[in-house]
Amino acid sequence: MPAFEKYYTELYRFINRKLRDREHAEDMAQETFIRALTVTQPVRSHRSLLYRIARNLLIDHYRRPELLMDDVAEDSEGAHFAAPSHLQPYEYLEKNQYDDLMTRTIEALPPRCREAFILHRFDGLSQKEVACQMGISINMVEKHIIRAMTALRNSHELWQQEHHDASASNRNKDGHDE
């Protein structure tokens, strides 16, 4: 886990240079780490894994405007094409529910743990700066951040399990994938 902590600022700056949007870069950096935490295979280089995930997220981000333009196109007879599933209201609602779950997970952390995590992840302070600001050791800051990341990973895994189970159930009700 410390390897992930080590690369946050570097990764955030990489994403921010590409997007030129601080808020979106923060969100994408957080999503990168959440996805990295769900990798079950052994990882040789945490840095490479993080950059690969971030690049994929950037590619997805840059593809969306093209998809949006293509999806509103009409065929030669004037009929509108349906938007892809990731642009459907259900998908948007699902993403908002996921974001709410992650927010509730952070809010449920013990106060000092939550403070250390927010200062480090969202305010961009180094572990040393967080330790100085909170008056605790760097080791304690690291423990708080690891606890927060573990809670987020557990929530993410629970979300995936529930979402996968619900999707499978819906497909079976519709007579598909049985």
Disulfide bonds with the S-S distance in Angstrom:
none
